[in-house]
Amino acid sequence: MRNVSLLFHDVYASDPAESGFRSPAADRYKLSLQDFRAQLDGLANLTNLRIPDPGSRLPAVRLTFDDGGVSFFTHAADELEQRWWRGSCFVSTDFTGHDGFLTATQLRDLDARGHTIGSHTASHPPRFSTLSAARMCAEWSDSRKRLEDILGHAVTIASVPGGYFSSTVAEAAAEAGLRTLFTSEPTTRVGESFGVTLIGRYVIRRGHPADMAQRFALASSWTRCSEWATWNAKAIVKPILGPSYARIADWLLETSRPASRQASAGSHTNHA
């Protein structure tokens, strides 16, 4: 089994609006606390699994969390630590301290507890790969500087928002001083572009089976192949639909949701 990276977002106790961005698109990636625990328990049942440890030769599963929602502090980090694990939290720094997002104090605390804090750009723009190179570089640089000011040490790791990756995204990250970039491509291959290490991830979504994380971690998993095919199909559709992609995805999700959940929808739709 090669190293596998998993992508989580927010975790909530009773309402997805508790943490992170508020929209139907964002809600697709939020897990209830019960469902999150079930995914972690599935991973814990793999006897040959480790969470990255430089001294170990066993295959690893990296646990990453995008957006910087407050639930990484209130729920996720505690659940990981109970299992002697640590995660990587990627923060959209323009939202730091806002309602539903991590504060500077919480980021410092998580950093001191051994979790990795990285950039998820400053403003989490929609369709990040369509921005100018200068704007991309500013997004990475501003976010990185803000995190370094908060944490007091270098930050050279980041993740791409919304799954919108391109070689220009990697080049801008390199210019901003980043050295490791997590994408949303479902692969275990590790690549490199402009001196930046590229690591793909398998996304855990709301509604996935309780053992989905475990399936992704297994070497012979058919689930990985299915996820790769779906991701590549979306990669074809996204450029064709352009800005309409997020609106259509939101509409499809909204029409399938119970009426009691529709009232909690907000306005941010920057997710793949």
Phi, psi and omega in degrees: 000124174282166178298138181238136176248130180252144181246116172250168172235246184265158176234136183229151179277316183221339185214129179304335182289354181296331190215138173079198181291149184244102177191161175303322180297315179294323182297336179300337186251004181264138180248143169295158180301321179297315180293323178297315178300322180296320178297316180294321179297322177298319177295319183296338180282352178276113187289338182258023183262145168221153168270138195318126178220117185306335184270357185261149177258359180284154176300153185239152168242121177269135180252113184240151184224122183263157170097323181087027175295152185296341183294342175295328178277316187280335184229302193297312184299319179297318180296320178295314184294330176298337179256010181065032179249163173226158182233174176247124183248119182255125195247131169273101197289340177297340183260359181302128181087351177281162180304127179089000182236160181298146174265168178300319179298317179294323178297317178296321180295314179298319178299316180293334181276359174102003176278149180271130178250127181222178182274145171232036189072174180280306189251002181053061184292148172290145176052058187305322184291348179270355179288163174292157179300322180295319180292319177302312182299320179295319179300313179293314184295315181297318180294314181299315180298318180299315180294320180294324176295323180287315188272334180080019176207170184295144174236117184232017183235146184204169172227151184274129180285141172070003181077011183268086181253149172205172178296329178293326175299315179293319180297318179295322177297318178297317180296331179276359177092011178277149184238340179226131184228121176269132178252186176253011178287125182282089181208154174262356179289141175253124181247186178210140178211124181055035179080003179260130176284129182251126183234122178280167182216151174258124187274133172262122183245161172300138180091351176294152174302154184298338181257020184297316179299320178296318179299316179296328183283340183282136186298321185263017189293123172294334181302324178298316180297317179297318179295320179297318180295318179296317181297318180291327175295318178294326180296332177281319185288321186304309180296329180291316182278335179058224182298341181288342184303311182295321181293319179294317178298319178298316182297316179299319179291318183298319182289343181261358184267148173299149182301328182294338181266342186293332183293340184273358183294143179245214190243357185261126186234027187275063177222157183275000000 
